[in-house]
Amino acid sequence: MDDPAWTVAEAKAKFSQVIERAQSEGPQTITRNGRVAAVLVSAEEWSRKVRRIGSLADFLAASPLKDSGLDVRRALDTPRNIDL
């Protein structure tokens, strides 16, 4: 198949081939009614995409707003009364 996209019917009929191509060639696009419905990626690529790098503390420490003087202290107001 030279076309970069698979229809849902083709992907169902040739599921093993879709997986093999995702592993060897990269993400495989699956269309429904001419529109992109899904993209199949290899497990290796998925792991790379979702791997966390650093912690939330590292992310916040690297923020460009770190030294901006923005006051982010929590308000010490008491909670409002709610009738239950």
C-alpha positions in Angstrom: 0.0 0.0 0.0 1.7 3.2 -1.2 -1.0 5.5 0.3 0.0 6.9 3.7 -3.5 6.5 5.1 -5.5 3.3 5.7 -9.3 3.2 5.7 -11.0 1.6 8.7 -11.9 -1.4 6.5 -8.3 -1.8 5.2 -6.9 -1.4 8.7 -9.3 -4.1 10.0 -8.5 -6.5 7.2 -4.7 -5.9 7.4 -4.2 -5.1 11.1 -1.0 -7.1 11.4 0.5 -5.2 8.4 -0.6 -1.8 9.9 1.2 -2.8 13.2 4.3 -3.9 11.3 4.4 -0.6 9.3 3.9 1.4 12.5 6.9 -0.3 13.9 9.1 0.0 10.8 7.9 3.2 9.1 6.3 5.3 11.9 2.7 6.4 12.7 -0.1 5.0 10.5 -3.1 7.1 9.8 -6.5 5.5 9.8 -9.4 7.3 8.1 -13.2 7.0 8.3 -15.3 8.7 5.7 -12.3 10.5 4.3 -11.4 12.1 7.7 -8.5 11.1 10.0 -10.1 8.9 12.8 -7.0 7.5 14.5 -3.3 7.2 14.3 -1.5 3.9 15.2 2.0 4.2 16.7 4.4 1.6 17.9 4.6 0.9 21.6 8.2 2.2 21.5 7.1 5.5 20.0 4.2 5.8 22.5 6.6 5.2 25.4 8.9 8.0 24.1 5.9 10.4 23.8 4.5 9.8 27.3 7.8 9.5 29.2 8.1 12.1 31.9 11.2 14.1 32.1 11.7 15.6 35.5 9.2 16.3 38.2 6.6 19.0 38.6 9.0 20.9 40.9 11.6 20.8 38.1 9.1 22.1 35.6 7.9 25.0 37.9 11.5 25.9 38.8 12.3 26.2 35.1 9.3 28.5 34.5 9.9 31.8 32.9 7.6 33.3 35.5 9.8 32.1 38.4 11.4 35.5 38.9 8.6 37.6 37.6 7.4 38.8 41.0 4.0 37.1 40.5 2.3 36.7 43.9 1.0 33.1 44.1 0.3 32.9 47.9 -2.8 31.2 48.9 -5.6 33.4 50.3 -6.1 32.8 54.0 -9.8 33.5 54.0 -12.1 31.1 55.9 -14.3 28.9 53.8 -17.9 30.1 53.1 -20.8 28.4 54.9 -22.8 26.1 52.6 -26.2 24.7 53.6 -26.4 21.0 52.9 
